[in-house]
Amino acid sequence: RGTDAFERAHEVAGLVDGGGHPKAAGCKPDIYDDMLDYAHHWTTEGATTKRVILAAFERVAERVEEEEDEGDDGNEGAKETDEDEGDVSDTAAVSEEATPDGGPDGDVAADHVATDVDE
């Protein structure tokens, strides 16, 4: 789930084998081969899953920027647009407040992404 203005959750989920509503979607990334991987998921508070899902958010944000850039190229001579229209900062934002379970992978205690974990 992204911010209230974010309406591409289903696109993000689709990149990691999921789907759902434009404002809230679900997925179970196919990154775990066995139960040891799943145990690692719980002990690292879902760090690997978070990276996969955040990368999907980034890919969707890049796609939105490209679409907007393509739209800007074809509008020469058209009236000037508002500066805020092209802003995609909300597109890749994942807000802890907007995520009722505390984190994008459902961990209540997950409030950060571990970066010093060997994989």
Buried (B, 14 or more C-beta within 10 A) or exposed (E): BBBEEBBBBBBBBBBBEBBBEEBBBBBEBEEBEEEEEEEBBEEBBBBBBBBBBBEBBEBBBEBBBEEBEEEEEEEEEEEEEEEEEEEBEBBBBBEEEBBEEEBBBEBEEBEEBBEEEEE
